[in-house]
Structures are given as structure tokens and as C-alpha cells.
Amino acid sequence: MMEMAYIFDSHAHYDDEQFDEDREDLLEELKQKGVGGILNMSSDYASIKRTVDLTKKYDFIYGAIGIHPENADEYSEAVKEEILALLKEEKMKAIGEVGLDYYWESNPPKELQQKVLRDQYEIARSLGLPVILHDREAHEDILRMAKEYRDVTSVFHSYSGSVEMAREIVKLGGYLGISGVLTFKNSRKLPEVVKEIPLDRLLIETDAPYMAPVPYRGKRNRSDYLLGVVERIAEIKGISVEEVLLATANNARRLLKL
């Protein structure tokens, strides 16, 4: 049987209030437009239930649940128990979006962020699940932790690091999420990373409703816009759009054990 080429969006937030007005119509439309899979991310505590609900309603949506570093102070033993219980659900496939964010001064202290991330890595290890990482201005610390948990598959969402760091991640068996940033004119490091890193370590992602690619920059992002990112990867690697779609969908399926 021939493999079908389709878009697998490895990181989206369709529970976001920006989709409240037309979520149902939009998700049905995406299915018609070649989107075959979406991994929806929770970030704060409130979004965990919304993510679970989406996976129950749509056959092509899978879930990642966890507490984002900006909301690290929402994490507690009770929340941990709830996360553990929900991760037993069939369509919960990853811990995410978790990580470290040192960019905003208003964020919880670094020590707390690290403690919460370590705890969620422990959950991932105990359940054999991958971890979807948010890394902002925290390259060194987050890479150190990914190395500490090398038995857990780490996905660096919307990758923004160097080629050298990307090579380290690949050595660990991790993946890089390639977002709409690749299509931005001022994107210098990312094209280099895409050129250097093997296709079997790349995932494509929207971070919808954020980070729409050119020519939709500034608009609400959606999974079918990933075609622009796929075209750019194909151009950089000198291969066909179909090859990129097949490989990135296979990578997502392998990562999530689908």
C-alpha cells in the first residue's frame, strides 16, 4: 500500500481562546486540507482538561499534558497525581509543554522551573513517554537536563539553538521542532540547522495560534499553513515536498508510538 503524504502538526494549542469562535469548523476544514495528525499541548493547569476533551472529540488529535515553565507555581503533588491519572488515557502521548523560560523576569524562579521540569521528566521516564520542551534563553540548563534523562526522548519545540546544540540533541536521540520561524527573513541559524540535521530528526509544528509562517505572519496560525515550512525544508535539503511530509509524519508517529 502506498504511504500517504500528510501534515502532522507536532505542536499546537487548539484549546486556546483564539479558536473559541470557530474551532469546530476550522478543525473539520483542516482535515479536508491534508492535516492528518495534530499533537495538542497543554501549558497551564486549566488547559489540561481542554486538551483531553479535544482528543476525545477528534480522531486525528493526540494530547500532551504538563505544566509550562511560566506556570511552574501551579505544579503540586495533587496536580502531579492528576497528570499521572490522565496520562493513562489512550490518546495521551507525551509530557508537554514543559521546560525552562528565563526570558521573562515575571516568571517563577529558575530553581522552581528546574524542579518542576525534573519532576515531569521523572513522570515521562516512569511511563516511557517523550517530553516536549519549551526552551527560551535556557539552552545550557535544558540541554544538561536532557542529557541527565537521556533515556527519555526530548523534543525541542520551535528549535532556536545553534547547529552544535542540535547535533548534541540528535546524539541523545532527540528531535527538533521546526516552526514558521524558518520562513522569516531574519531567520539565520535555523536554515543552517535544517541543512545539517538528518530529516529523520525533524518535526514540523505550528505552535498555533502563534508564530504563523510567511506569508501569514502576524495572523492566527493554523496547521495547513505548515505547507510553507515544508516547502522551505524541501528547498534547503534539495528534496521534494512529498518526501518532507512523509518523513515528518513518520517521525511524529514514531515519537508518539502511533
N, C-alpha and C positions, 0 to 999 in steps of 0.2 A: 504493500500500500504506500502511495506517495505521501511524504510528510507535507503538512500544510504550513505555509509561512503565515504567521500572525504576530500581532503586537502583544507582548506580555509586559505590562507595566509593573515593574518590581517595587514601586514605592508611590503610593497615592493616599490622599486624605479625603475620600468621598463623603465622609461623615461631617466634613467642615460646613459651617453655616452658609458659606458662599454657594453651596449646592442646594440649599433648602427649597428654593423656589421651583427647581426643575429636575431634581435628582433622578426621579424615576424615568422620565422621558430621555434624559441625557444618557443614562446607563444603557437603556434599550438601544438608543441610537449608536452608541459606541460598539455594541455587539455587531450591528449591521456594518460598521466601518472597519472591520478587521481586527478588533481588540478581542483576543481570545482568553486573556487572563489578567487579573489585577491583584496585587498584594496590597490590601488596605492597612494603613498604620494607625494604631492609636498613639497618642502622645501624652495627654494628661489622663487623670483618672476617669473623668466624665466620658472621654471618647472610647474607653474600653468597651462599654456596653454597646455603643453605637456601631463599633466595628464588628462585634459579634453578630448584631442584628443584620448588618449588610451581608455577611457571609451566609446567613440563613436564607436570605431573600433572593440572592443572585448566585446561580451555579458557577459563574466564572470569577467570583470574588473570593479570595482567601484572606485570612487575617493574621496580623502580627500584633501582639499586645505587650505593653510595657510602659514605663514612666520615663518621659523625656527629661534630659538634664535641667531644663528650665523649670520643671515642676518636681524636682527631686524631693522637695519638702512635703510632697503629697504621699511619698512612699512610706509604708509602715508594715508591721508584721501582718496586720489584717488585710492590707492591700495585697501583700505577697501571697497570702493564703487564697485570696480571691483569684489572683492571676494564675496560680498553680491549678486551681479547680477548672478555670475556663480553658486552660491550655490542653485539657484532656478532650476538648471538643474536636471533632474530626477535621474541621477546616482551619483550625488554628495552627499555623505552620512556622511561626518564628517569634522571637522576642524582639519587640521594636515599637516605636523608635526610641532607642536608648542611646546613651553616650555621654560626651563631655562638651560643654559650651562655655568657654572662657571669654567670649566676646562681650557679653552684656554685664556690666557691673551689678545690675539688679538681680542677676541670677544667684541661686543658692551658692554657698561657699564651695570652693574646689574639693575640699575634703569630703563634704557631704555628697557631691556629684559622683566622686570616685567610689565612695562606699556603696551608693545605690547602684552604680554600674556594675561593680564587682558582685553584688548580691544577685543582680539579674543575669550576669554571666554564669553564676552558680546554678541558677534555675535552668538556663539553657543547657549546661553541662549535664545536669541530672536527667533532663528529658530528651537529650540528643537533638536539640533544635538549634538552628542558626540564630545569630544576633545581628540586627540591623542597626548600624551605628551612625549617630549624628556626631560629627567632629568639626567643631568651629574653634579655631585658634588653640587647639589642644593636641596637635599632631603627635608630639613626643609622648605624652602621657597615655594617649589612647592606643598608640602602637605598642607601647610597653605592655599594656593590659591584654591586647590581642595576642601578644607573644606568650604571656603568662597562661592564657587559655587557648593554647594552640590546638587543643582537641575539640574546640568549638569553632564552627565556621563563622568567620566575621565578614560582614558585608559593609563596606564603607560607602554610605549613601551620599549621593551628589559629591563624588570624589573631588577634592580640591588640593590635594597634596602634590608632591614632586614625583618625577619618574622613579627616583631612587626609593622613595617610600612605597610607591606602587609595586616595585619589584619585591620589596620585603613582604608586602601583603600577599602577593602571589606565592611566595615561598611558603607562607603559612597555610596555603590552600584557601585563601580568602577571595572575595570578589569586589569589583569596583562598580558602583552605580554611576552610569553616565547620564547626565541630565541635559536640559535645554541650554545650560551654560556653554556647552560645546559649540553652539551655533552663534554665540555672541562674538562681535568683532574684537573685543578686548580679551578674549579667551586665548591665552598664550601657552600655558602649561598643559592644559587638558588635551589639545590636539597631539602634543608630544607623547603624553601618557597613552592615548588611544593607539598611536602608531606603534609604540614599544610593547604594549601588553598583549598577550595572546587573546584571541577572540573568545576562547572558552572561559575567560575570567571576567568578562564584561557583562553587565546587566544594563538594560535601558529603563529609565524611570522619569516620571513627570514631577513628582512632589506636588501634584495637583492639590489645590488650585494655584500653587505658587510656581515661579520660575518658568513661565511659558517660553518656548524657543522662538527664534526669529522665524517667520515674520509676525508672530503673535505676541511678541514681547510686551509686557505690561497688561495683557489681557488675562482673564481667568484661564488657567491651564486645564487641559483635558487629555485623556490617553491617546486619542487619534493624532494629536499634534506630534507625537513621538516619531512619526514618519520623517520629519525634518532632521531629527537627531540620527535616525537610522541612515538617512541619505548621507549625512556628514561622516559617519563612521565608515560607510562603504567607500566614500571618496578618499578618506585618509588611508584606508587599508588596501585600496585598489581592488575591491571585490564587489559583488552585486548586492543590491538592497535585499534581495531574497535570502542570500547567504547570511546576512547580518540578522535578519528577522528569525530565520531558522535557528541560528546559533544562540541568540539571546533568549529565545523562548525555551530552547533545550536547557540552557544554563539555569534559568529560573525553575524549570521543572525538576532538574537535578537537585538544586539547592533546597527546594521545598518538598522533595520526595513525592512528586505527583505521578 
